[in-house]
């Protein structure tokens, strides 16, 4: 899986860019605010239709185009995979003022020239993104860990993405209805319609997350063992907001560390238990005006030698756990799609100590197309730079390229 060519128009600080990417590893070098990260962001956006750095599409438009009559940005990439020698993905962001809204941008997605849905991007190309802020996977809020699960699964599982999209639309609708019921402006039976959709989509999310984490755990444990000299064991604990059980008797819950795949549950098994949970808490949900249970309140905890890393782990242990998790994500995705995804590392290398840096760079053997940004080339060994292409970025332009 490779990006062969990247084309940008009015994206971030690139007024215009045409770049043919080398295979293997590319080090993108330059001072701060020159456009290094924007190259990674563009590729990630084409894969997921979301930016990892902002929720506002307006911020993606080049500042010189912001005052144009119809501000727009266009991103395009030619990609090759084991199943397709060449596909062209194109995404255009443009101002949507059909309803007099001067702040809303719409996305137009095209694959090989034909307009498609965002959902049609699933499986076309896949990427693993590693950022310094990924420490939030250990130290941050539950929403950060839910985002990790969602962004990974949505790239490879169309059913998951569809369920997630549905679920995220239903939750605010249901919460608004709960508040109307509390204010005597609606009847409780009106929840039935929203609950049926919530249960169906939510059960798909819970089942997929449980399986994903069990599959991910084996690779994460191996990487973590290597990084710690087999002194520490990493385990993942999925904590749904309610606890489905295989026998509906509390005995085969997957709300524990190290649970194997033999006890995994299907969405059909989870659905009736989710329905029971919503019914049991209906009065409290109406009183508080919020949906109290469901995947939007799930949690993932990382444990080192049986202790919660977010509560008791050191900063160094958190970095090691996150690195093991991201390497495991890479391996998991390869097993799922049958080829290596792209690996994007934004200023990660400088954040690692020498041992972790050496371990990570040794894993980059050329099989995975890898793009990494840095402000300092001297943190890399000469032998590594000899194997990599080096791209120098100055003010939104490629200044020099070293093959």
Residue pairs with C-beta under 8 A, 6 or more apart in sequence:
1 79
1 80
1 81
1 82
1 125
1 126
1 337
1 339
1 340
1 341
1 342
1 369
2 21
2 23
2 79
2 80
2 81
2 342
2 369
3 21
3 43
3 77
3 78
3 79
3 125
3 342
3 369
4 20
4 21
4 77
4 78
4 79
4 80
4 86
5 18
5 19
5 20
5 21
5 77
5 78
6 17
6 18
6 19
6 21
6 39
6 42
6 43
6 75
6 76
6 77
7 17
7 18
7 19
7 74
7 75
7 76
7 77
8 14
8 16
8 17
8 38
8 42
8 73
8 74
8 75
8 76
9 15
9 16
9 17
9 72
9 73
9 74
9 75
10 61
10 62
10 64
10 65
10 71
10 72
10 73
10 74
11 17
11 38
11 42
11 60
11 61
11 62
11 73
11 74
11 75
12 35
12 38
12 41
12 42
12 60
12 62
12 396
13 33
13 34
13 35
13 38
13 62
13 63
13 395
13 396
14 35
14 38
14 42
14 62
14 396
15 62
15 64
15 65
15 396
17 396
17 397
17 398
19 39
19 398
21 369
21 371
22 389
22 403
23 366
23 369
24 366
24 369
24 370
24 387
24 388
24 389
25 364
25 366
25 369
25 370
25 371
25 372
25 387
25 388
25 389
26 370
26 371
26 372
26 388
26 389
26 390
26 391
27 372
27 373
27 374
27 377
27 380
27 385
27 388
27 389
27 390
27 391
28 36
28 39
28 40
28 371
28 372
28 373
28 374
28 391
28 393
29 36
29 373
29 374
29 375
29 377
29 390
29 391
29 392
29 393
30 36
30 373
30 375
30 392
30 393
30 394
30 399
31 375
31 394
32 375
34 393
34 394
34 395
34 396
35 393
35 395
35 396
35 397
36 346
36 373
36 374
36 393
37 53
37 346
37 347
37 373
38 396
39 371
39 373
39 393
40 129
40 344
40 346
40 371
40 373
41 51
41 52
41 53
42 75
43 77
43 127
43 342
43 344
43 371
44 50
44 51
44 52
44 127
44 129
44 344
45 51
45 60
45 75
45 91
46 75
46 76
46 77
46 89
46 91
46 121
46 125
47 121
47 124
47 125
47 126
47 127
47 155
47 342
48 121
48 127
48 151
48 154
48 155
49 91
49 107
49 109
49 118
49 121
50 151
51 57
51 60
52 129
52 131
54 60
57 93
57 105
57 107
58 66
58 71
58 103
58 105
60 73
60 93
61 71
61 72
61 73
61 93
61 105
62 73
65 71
65 72
65 73
70 94
70 95
71 94
71 95
72 92
72 93
72 94
72 95
73 92
73 93
74 90
74 91
74 92
74 93
75 90
75 91
75 92
76 88
76 89
76 90
76 91
77 88
77 89
77 125
78 86
78 87
78 88
79 86
79 87
79 88
79 89
79 124
79 125
80 86
80 87
81 87
81 124
81 125
81 339
82 338
82 339
87 111
87 112
87 124
87 125
88 110
88 111
88 112
88 113
89 109
89 110
89 111
89 121
89 124
89 125
90 109
90 110
90 111
91 107
91 108
91 109
91 110
92 107
92 108
92 110
93 105
93 106
93 107
94 105
94 106
94 108
95 102
95 104
95 105
96 104
96 105
96 106
97 104
107 118
108 115
109 115
109 116
109 117
109 118
109 120
109 121
110 116
111 120
111 121
111 124
119 158
119 161
119 162
119 165
122 154
122 155
122 156
122 157
122 158
122 161
123 155
123 156
123 158
123 337
125 341
125 342
126 155
126 156
126 333
126 337
126 341
126 342
127 155
127 341
127 342
127 343
127 344
128 326
128 329
128 330
128 333
128 341
128 342
128 343
128 344
129 344
129 346
130 326
130 343
130 344
130 345
130 346
130 348
131 346
131 347
131 348
132 346
132 347
132 348
132 351
134 322
134 326
135 318
135 319
135 322
136 144
136 145
137 144
137 145
137 148
137 302
137 321
137 322
137 325
138 302
138 309
138 310
138 313
138 318
138 321
138 322
139 310
139 318
142 297
142 298
142 299
142 300
145 299
145 300
146 295
146 296
146 298
146 299
146 300
148 300
148 325
149 209
149 212
149 213
149 300
150 164
152 212
152 329
152 332
152 333
153 160
153 161
153 208
153 209
153 212
154 160
154 161
154 164
155 333
155 341
156 333
156 336
156 337
157 208
159 204
159 208
160 204
160 205
160 208
163 200
163 201
163 202
163 204
163 205
163 208
164 201
164 205
166 197
166 201
167 198
167 201
167 202
167 205
167 294
167 295
167 296
168 296
170 194
170 197
170 198
170 201
171 198
171 291
171 294
171 296
173 194
174 191
174 194
174 195
174 198
174 291
175 289
175 290
175 291
177 186
177 190
177 191
177 194
178 191
178 285
178 286
178 288
178 289
178 290
178 291
179 289
180 186
181 187
181 188
181 190
181 191
181 286
182 286
182 287
182 289
188 282
188 286
191 282
195 275
195 278
198 274
198 278
198 291
198 294
199 271
199 274
199 275
199 278
200 267
200 271
202 274
202 294
202 295
203 267
203 268
203 270
203 271
203 274
204 267
205 295
206 240
206 244
206 267
206 270
206 274
206 295
206 298
207 264
207 265
207 266
207 267
207 269
207 270
209 238
209 295
209 298
210 238
210 240
210 254
210 264
210 265
211 261
211 264
212 332
213 236
213 238
213 300
214 259
214 260
214 261
214 264
215 261
215 332
215 335
216 236
216 325
216 328
216 329
216 332
217 234
217 235
217 236
217 258
217 328
219 327
219 328
219 331
219 332
220 234
220 236
220 324
220 325
220 327
220 328
221 233
221 234
221 235
221 324
222 328
223 323
223 324
223 327
223 328
224 232
224 233
224 234
224 304
224 320
224 321
224 324
225 232
225 233
226 359
227 320
227 323
227 324
227 355
227 356
227 359
228 320
232 304
232 305
232 317
232 320
233 304
233 305
233 306
234 302
234 303
234 304
234 321
234 324
235 257
235 258
235 302
235 303
235 306
236 257
236 300
236 301
236 302
236 303
237 255
237 256
237 257
237 300
237 301
237 302
237 303
238 254
238 255
238 298
238 299
238 300
239 255
239 298
239 299
239 300
239 301
240 255
240 295
240 298
241 292
241 293
241 294
241 295
241 296
241 297
241 298
241 299
242 273
242 274
242 277
242 293
243 250
243 253
243 255
244 253
244 254
244 265
244 269
244 270
244 273
244 274
245 251
245 252
245 253
245 273
246 252
246 253
246 263
246 265
246 269
248 272
248 273
252 263
254 263
254 264
254 265
257 303
257 306
274 293
274 294
277 293
278 285
278 291
278 293
281 292
281 293
284 292
285 291
285 292
301 308
301 309
301 310
302 308
302 309
302 310
302 321
302 325
303 309
304 313
304 317
304 321
307 313
309 317
309 318
309 321
310 318
313 321
316 353
319 351
319 352
319 356
320 356
323 352
323 356
323 359
323 360
327 360
327 363
330 340
330 341
330 343
330 368
333 341
334 340
334 341
340 367
340 368
340 369
341 368
342 368
342 369
342 370
342 371
343 364
343 368
343 369
343 370
343 371
344 370
344 371
344 372
345 370
345 371
345 372
345 373
346 372
346 373
347 373
347 374
347 375
348 360
348 372
349 357
349 360
349 361
349 372
349 374
349 379
349 380
350 374
350 375
350 376
350 379
352 360
357 379
361 380
361 381
361 384
364 370
366 387
374 380
377 385
377 390
380 388
389 401
389 402
389 403
390 401
390 402
391 398
391 400
391 401
391 402
392 398
392 399
392 400
392 401
392 402
393 399
